[in-house]
Amino acid sequence: MDKEMIIVLDFGGQYNQLIARRVRECNVYCEVHPYNMSLDKIKEMNPKGIIFTGGPNSVYNEESPHCPKEIFEMGIPILGICYGSQLMSYMLGGSVATAPVSEYGKTEVDVETDSVLFDGVSSKTICWMSHTDYIECAPEGFRVSAHTPVCPVAAMENPDKKLYAVQFHPEVMHTQEGTKMLSNFVYKVCKCSGDWKMSSFVETTIKEIREKVGDGKVLLALSGGVDSSVAAVLMSKAVGKQLTCVFVDHGLLRKNEGDEVEAVFGPNGNYDLNFIRVNAAERYYSKLAGVTDPEKKRKIIGEEFIRVFEEEAKKIGAVDFLVQGTIYPDVIESGLGKSAVIKSHHNVGGLPDCVDFKEIIEPLRLLFKDEVRKAGLELGLPEYLVFRQPFPGPGLGVRIVGEVTADKVRIVQDADFIYREELAKAGVDADLGQFFAALTNMRSVGVMGDERTYDYAVALRAVLTSDFMTAEAAEIPWNVLQTCMTRIINEVKGVNRVMYDLTSKPPGTIEFE
């Protein structure tokens, strides 16, 4: 497909793919590539613009990632972000040093609104800073277009050479007018027309899958969640009956969810899929007995997940491809790029060394959650399924702190069911990014019916997020939380305390483990 493109060169920042997502929101196709991508390859791709990401290094250290200086002479517009801005300054003769005062978090920035990058942006705007180094002096030919009291070059530009740089992160939602800034770069600097839509992604992906699979047999991990459901329909449109969907009920699903998944995708469901349900709860509980470390639990769940697949593959004959509904937040938080490992996920971080398949296909690997939902709607999936609450691959295994047992699963299932029911009843669930109940490993003294109890504490979680890379705790009405607390303590055996989690991401994660 012939399309205009922006490429993101990754220098090791956590938000590399988030930048690409923001560009795609502008209806311009965007890909992330390593910082050391060759100039010949860049010329071959013929991008309309290039964006340098942030990164954890100092540009003046010899081992830090650099790009060829010739990239600045190619005539392609470049936007440097954070480390990328410092790199641009350093390589073109500016001065970069350790800042006397580091800046982290929301910061008021003074911008020059006559800059094309800040066209339509407030002269004082809130931006997300995260740096210990700073540009001390801009290179010759550049003018400073933004500053803060402690950061003399919060942005700089050389319009004649189409070079722009910002010290802050316009891609994160905490930068209030960041989307406008990126849109200005894409449309007013790079002169893009905005010809890429989700329909293009769906069409191209189906074609690529069809070419890759050929006449091979495909096995897909179907959990019934948004990601695997979209992957299932995408694959079915590509290869039809060559696809077998295996639903592994590991006993770590939400209440009644196993039966709900079968009702939608099974023999009596709405989709023409080869569907196999494997009830493996006891097998998982046995493997998880006595295990408390979060990463070990994830690895066990992931390995058992693949082993079940191998067994099913042998039953149905030779299988060439394994499909997983991995999306980008799974990938980046599993440390498969340059970013630090935040958590592993059985789709990407817990794979055994020897997998009995020719290749793994992850058709949603470059999409964020909201983009997956858009793809689902484009594929014709019903809205109630597309907008279903996100659910981690390891299931309740990461919502039970400590050892996983059948009784603990029952507790968190019942508490979560009540929580979801009450939020829906109050009409506050629609605007939430994700919400669930988790079981802590804390037990405390309580009094119920004039008797002393020593039972578990349940934690309720609800966050607001657009990209699942950052999130803030939602303000659930107090009376709704009180209703949830009363019902959970009265109706769920083994619980005598309910808490609400106020932690944002960062520093926490959305899930508990």
Buried (B, 14 or more C-beta within 10 A) or exposed (E): EEEBBBBBBBBBBBBBBBBBBBBBBBBBBBBBBBBEBEEEEBEEEEBBBBBBBBBBBBBEEEEBBBBBEEBBEBEBBBBBBBBBBBBBBBBBEBBBEEBEEBBEEEBEBBBBEEBBBBBEBBEEBBBBBBBEBBBBBBBEBBEBBBBBEBBBBBBBBBBEBBBBBBBBBBBBBBBBBBBBBBBBBBBBBBEBEEEBBBEBBBEBBBEEBBEBBEEBBBBBBBBBBBBBBBBBBBBBBBBEEBBBBBBBBBBBBBBEBBEBBBEBBBEEEEBEBBBBBBEBBEBBBEBBEEBEEBEEBBBBBBBBBBBBBBEBBEEEEEBBBBBBBBBBBBBBBBBBBBBEEBBBBBBBBBBBEEBBBBEBBBBBBBBBBBBBBBBBBBBEBEEEBBEBBBBBBBBBBBBBBBEBBEEBBBBBBBBBBBBBEBBEEBEBBEEBBBBBBBBBEEBEEBEEEEEEBEBBBBBBBBBBBBBBBBBBBBEBEEEBBEBBBEBBBEEBEBBBBBBBBEBBBEEBBBBBB
